[in-house]
Amino acid sequence: MAALQKGAEAVYAKPLFFICGAIKSGTTWLQLMLDAHPDIACRGEGHLPNMLLPGMGKALQKYNNQIAFKNNSIFNEIEGFPRFGGSHHYALFRTAVGLLLAQYDGEDIRFIGEKSPDNVLALPILGRVFPQAKFLHLIRDGRDAAISGWFHNLRVSKEWAEKEFGSLKAFAEHFAPGWVRSINAGRDFGAQFPERYYELRYEDLLSDGAGELRGVLNYLGARDGETEIANCLNAASFETLAKGRGAGEEDRGSHFRKGVRGDWREHFDDEIHAAFRARAGAQLTALGYDDEN
């Protein structure tokens, strides 16, 4: 028990970062790049603010309700037992995250990261609970992200995707507002805490992986030598992740389906494009994606 507690505390002695972005924006790709760095551990998706935090809240509320019942019905003539408050919830959440991240192996690890797309909707909470943390926000053209999301859903459960949405157009209409909300949430946090926020584009990673990765490593304070960058890029190249396929060679049965920009042009007809732009056109323009028209 003491070793576990010590390990959780040791996590927060190291620089901590969170990767976030709208779904299917390339956050897994960035995570794999950084995890290949010898000083960095960043693996899997913890879904900390959208699964762990509310799950703990429900457990604590159930406990509080049971204690309140005991206090009021059995021990009503004496002072009752304390219950958890909101600050306790966040303190326990911080400890739980430390216990999880402490399981990364390797004494040489100097930076610890976690990647979940939904982090972008909880940056104020993560920022308060982890005041030393930095945040990497990856942005991608929402039209390409929508196409990637559609084929991802078909791969995971075609029956569910077709029942839930029925068509690519319906999915695009559903996806667009969420993409806008995610972009705004990330950029709003960045405007308030610019020193804790780093924004990059999926498209720039494709065109200049070395330059973009160097910028991220400089921001984190990690080594950015040619060897480190080459190893990270090689480990997370499309060819490596897709087991030999080149970018643009599609495999709809793979998580790493195609690895290109502008794929929406092959799948959006005028009606779908108009429906997407009706819901997200202002954001596309603000981000400069109108050049893709």
C-alpha positions as CSV (number, residue, x, y, z in Angstrom):
1,M,0.0,0.0,0.0
2,A,2.8,2.4,0.9
3,A,4.6,1.6,-2.4
4,L,1.4,2.4,-4.3
5,Q,0.9,5.7,-2.6
6,K,4.6,6.6,-3.1
7,G,4.3,5.7,-6.8
8,A,1.2,7.9,-7.3
9,E,2.9,10.8,-5.7
10,A,6.0,10.3,-7.8
11,V,3.9,10.7,-11.0
12,Y,3.3,14.4,-10.1
13,A,7.0,15.1,-9.7
14,K,7.3,14.6,-13.5
15,P,6.0,16.9,-16.2
16,L,2.4,15.7,-17.1
17,F,0.6,16.4,-20.3
18,F,-2.8,15.6,-21.9
19,I,-3.5,15.1,-25.6
20,C,-7.0,16.1,-26.8
21,G,-9.1,16.9,-29.8
22,A,-12.3,16.2,-31.6
23,I,-12.7,12.5,-32.3
24,K,-10.8,11.1,-35.3
25,S,-8.5,14.1,-35.4
26,G,-5.3,12.1,-35.2
27,T,-4.8,12.0,-31.4
28,T,-3.8,8.3,-31.5
29,W,-1.2,9.1,-34.1
30,L,0.3,11.9,-32.0
31,Q,0.2,9.7,-28.9
32,L,2.1,6.9,-30.7
33,M,4.7,9.4,-31.9
34,L,5.3,10.7,-28.4
35,D,5.3,7.3,-26.7
36,A,8.1,6.2,-29.0
37,H,10.3,8.9,-27.5
38,P,12.7,7.4,-24.9
39,D,11.8,10.0,-22.2
40,I,8.0,9.9,-22.7
41,A,5.2,7.4,-21.7
42,C,1.8,8.0,-23.3
43,R,-0.2,4.9,-24.0
44,G,-3.9,4.1,-24.5
45,E,-6.9,6.1,-23.6
46,G,-7.8,6.6,-19.9
47,H,-11.1,8.5,-20.5
48,L,-10.3,10.1,-17.1
49,P,-12.7,13.1,-17.0
50,N,-15.6,11.5,-18.9
51,M,-15.6,8.0,-17.4
52,L,-13.5,7.8,-14.2
53,L,-14.5,11.2,-12.7
54,P,-18.2,10.7,-13.0
55,G,-18.0,7.0,-12.1
56,M,-16.2,8.0,-8.8
57,G,-18.8,10.7,-8.3
58,K,-21.7,8.2,-8.5
59,A,-19.9,5.9,-6.0
60,L,-19.2,8.7,-3.6
61,Q,-22.8,9.9,-3.8
62,K,-24.1,6.4,-3.1
63,Y,-21.9,6.2,-0.1
64,N,-23.0,9.6,1.1
65,N,-26.6,8.6,0.8
66,Q,-26.1,5.5,2.8
67,I,-24.2,7.3,5.6
68,A,-26.9,10.1,5.6
69,F,-29.5,7.4,6.1
70,K,-27.6,5.9,9.0
71,N,-26.9,9.3,10.6
72,N,-30.5,10.4,10.4
73,S,-32.3,7.2,11.2
74,I,-30.1,5.4,13.6
75,F,-27.7,7.9,15.1
76,N,-29.9,10.9,15.0
77,E,-29.2,11.7,18.7
78,I,-25.5,12.0,18.3
79,E,-23.1,13.6,15.8
80,G,-23.1,11.7,12.5
81,F,-20.2,10.4,10.5
82,P,-18.6,12.8,7.9
83,R,-19.4,12.6,4.2
84,F,-17.5,13.4,1.1
85,G,-17.7,16.8,-0.4
86,G,-16.9,18.1,-3.9
87,S,-13.3,18.9,-3.1
88,H,-12.8,15.3,-1.8
89,H,-14.1,14.0,-5.1
90,Y,-11.5,15.8,-7.1
91,A,-8.7,14.9,-4.5
92,L,-9.6,11.2,-4.9
93,F,-9.7,11.6,-8.6
94,R,-6.2,13.1,-8.6
95,T,-4.9,10.2,-6.5
96,A,-6.6,7.6,-8.7
97,V,-5.1,9.1,-11.8
98,G,-1.7,9.0,-10.1
99,L,-2.1,5.3,-9.3
100,L,-3.0,4.6,-12.9
101,L,-0.1,6.6,-14.5
102,A,2.4,5.2,-12.0
103,Q,2.0,1.8,-13.7
104,Y,4.0,3.0,-16.7
105,D,7.3,1.1,-16.6
106,G,10.8,2.5,-16.8
107,E,12.8,4.7,-14.5
108,D,14.0,6.6,-17.5
109,I,10.6,8.1,-18.1
110,R,10.7,11.8,-17.6
111,F,7.4,12.9,-19.1
112,I,4.0,11.2,-18.6
113,G,1.1,11.8,-20.9
114,E,-2.5,10.6,-21.4
115,K,-4.6,10.8,-24.5
116,S,-8.4,10.8,-24.7
117,P,-10.2,12.9,-27.3
118,D,-12.9,13.9,-24.8
119,N,-10.3,15.6,-22.7
120,V,-10.9,18.6,-24.8
121,L,-14.3,19.1,-23.3
122,A,-12.9,19.0,-19.7
123,L,-9.8,21.1,-19.9
124,P,-10.9,23.5,-17.1
125,I,-11.4,20.6,-14.8
126,L,-8.2,18.9,-15.8
127,G,-6.4,22.2,-15.5
128,R,-7.6,22.7,-11.9
129,V,-6.9,19.1,-10.7
130,F,-3.5,19.0,-12.4
131,P,-2.1,22.5,-12.1
132,Q,1.3,21.5,-13.5
133,A,-0.1,19.8,-16.6
134,K,0.2,21.0,-20.2
135,F,-2.3,20.3,-23.0
136,L,-1.8,19.4,-26.6
137,H,-4.8,20.1,-28.8
138,L,-4.8,18.4,-32.2
139,I,-7.1,19.9,-34.9
140,R,-8.2,18.3,-38.1
141,D,-10.5,19.4,-40.9
142,G,-13.9,18.4,-39.6
143,R,-15.0,17.0,-42.9
144,D,-12.1,14.5,-42.9
145,A,-12.7,13.7,-39.3
146,A,-16.3,13.0,-40.1
147,I,-15.4,10.6,-42.9
148,S,-12.9,8.9,-40.6
149,G,-15.5,8.6,-37.9
150,W,-18.1,7.2,-40.2
151,F,-15.8,4.4,-41.4
152,H,-14.6,3.8,-37.9
153,N,-18.2,3.2,-36.7
154,L,-18.8,0.9,-39.7
155,R,-15.7,-1.1,-38.7
156,V,-16.6,-1.4,-35.1
157,S,-20.3,-2.1,-35.6
158,K,-21.9,-1.7,-39.0
159,E,-25.3,-2.8,-37.6
160,W,-25.2,-0.1,-34.9
161,A,-23.9,2.6,-37.2
162,E,-26.5,2.0,-39.8
163,K,-29.3,1.8,-37.2
164,E,-28.1,4.9,-35.3
165,F,-27.5,7.1,-38.3
166,G,-28.7,5.4,-41.4
167,S,-26.5,7.3,-43.8
168,L,-23.3,9.2,-44.1
169,K,-25.3,12.4,-44.5
170,A,-27.1,11.9,-41.2
171,F,-23.8,11.1,-39.5
172,A,-22.1,14.2,-40.9
173,E,-25.0,16.3,-39.6
174,H,-24.6,14.7,-36.2
175,F,-20.8,15.0,-36.2
176,A,-20.5,18.7,-37.3
177,P,-21.8,20.4,-34.1
178,G,-19.7,18.1,-31.9
179,W,-16.6,19.0,-33.9
180,V,-17.3,22.7,-33.5
181,R,-17.9,22.3,-29.8
182,S,-14.6,20.5,-29.3
183,I,-12.6,23.1,-31.3
184,N,-14.2,25.9,-29.3
185,A,-13.6,24.2,-26.0
186,G,-9.9,23.7,-26.7
187,R,-9.3,27.2,-28.0
188,D,-11.3,28.9,-25.2
189,F,-9.0,27.2,-22.7
190,G,-6.0,28.1,-24.7
191,A,-7.0,31.8,-24.8
192,Q,-7.3,31.7,-21.0
193,F,-4.1,29.7,-20.3
194,P,-1.8,30.2,-23.3
195,E,1.3,28.9,-21.5
196,R,-0.4,25.6,-20.8
197,Y,-1.9,25.1,-24.3
198,Y,-0.2,24.0,-27.6
199,E,-2.2,23.7,-30.8
200,L,-1.2,21.8,-33.9
201,R,-2.8,20.5,-37.1
202,Y,-3.2,17.0,-38.4
203,E,-2.5,18.4,-41.9
204,D,0.8,19.9,-40.7
205,L,1.9,16.7,-39.2
206,L,1.3,15.0,-42.5
207,S,3.3,17.6,-44.5
208,D,6.1,18.4,-42.0
209,G,6.2,15.7,-39.3
210,A,9.7,16.5,-38.1
211,G,9.0,20.2,-37.8
212,E,5.7,19.8,-36.0
213,L,7.1,17.1,-33.7
214,R,10.1,19.3,-32.8
215,G,7.7,22.0,-31.8
216,V,5.8,19.7,-29.5
217,L,8.9,18.4,-27.9
218,N,10.3,21.9,-27.4
219,Y,7.0,22.9,-25.7
220,L,7.1,19.9,-23.4
221,G,10.8,20.4,-22.7
222,A,11.8,16.9,-24.0
223,R,14.9,16.1,-26.1
224,D,14.4,17.0,-29.8
225,G,17.5,15.6,-31.4
226,E,17.5,14.1,-34.9
227,T,17.7,10.6,-33.5
228,E,14.7,11.0,-31.2
229,I,12.6,12.7,-33.9
230,A,13.4,10.0,-36.5
231,N,12.6,7.2,-34.1
232,C,9.2,8.8,-33.2
233,L,8.3,9.4,-36.8
234,N,9.3,5.9,-37.9
235,A,7.4,4.2,-35.0
236,A,4.2,6.1,-35.9
237,S,4.5,6.3,-39.7
238,F,1.4,5.1,-41.6
239,E,3.4,2.3,-43.2
240,T,4.5,1.0,-39.8
241,L,1.0,1.3,-38.2
242,A,-0.7,-0.1,-41.3
243,K,1.8,-3.0,-41.5
244,G,3.2,-2.1,-44.9
245,R,0.4,-0.2,-46.6
246,G,1.3,3.2,-47.9
247,A,-0.7,6.3,-47.1
248,G,-3.8,6.4,-49.4
249,E,-4.0,2.6,-49.6
250,E,-7.3,2.1,-47.9
251,D,-8.2,-0.8,-45.6
252,R,-11.6,-0.3,-44.1
253,G,-11.0,-3.1,-41.6
254,S,-8.1,-1.3,-40.0
255,H,-8.1,1.5,-37.4
256,F,-5.4,3.1,-39.6
257,R,-7.7,3.2,-42.6
258,K,-6.1,5.6,-45.1
259,G,-3.9,8.3,-43.5
260,V,-4.5,11.2,-46.0
261,R,-6.0,14.6,-46.1
262,G,-8.9,15.7,-48.2
263,D,-10.6,12.3,-48.2
264,W,-13.9,14.0,-47.7
265,R,-13.9,14.9,-51.4
266,E,-14.3,11.3,-52.3
267,H,-17.3,10.7,-50.1
268,F,-19.2,14.0,-49.7
269,D,-21.6,14.9,-52.4
270,D,-22.9,18.5,-52.7
271,E,-25.9,17.8,-50.4
272,I,-23.7,16.3,-47.6
273,H,-21.2,19.1,-47.9
274,A,-23.9,21.7,-47.7
275,A,-25.4,20.0,-44.6
276,F,-22.0,19.9,-42.9
277,R,-21.2,23.5,-43.8
278,A,-24.6,24.6,-42.5
279,R,-23.5,23.4,-39.1
280,A,-19.8,24.0,-39.1
281,G,-19.0,26.4,-41.9
282,A,-18.0,29.3,-39.7
283,Q,-15.5,27.1,-37.9
284,L,-14.1,25.8,-41.1
285,T,-13.6,29.4,-42.3
286,A,-12.1,30.5,-39.0
287,L,-9.5,27.7,-39.2
288,G,-8.7,28.4,-42.8
289,Y,-10.1,25.1,-44.2
290,D,-12.1,27.0,-46.8
291,D,-9.0,26.6,-49.0
292,E,-10.1,22.9,-49.2
293,N,-13.4,23.9,-51.1
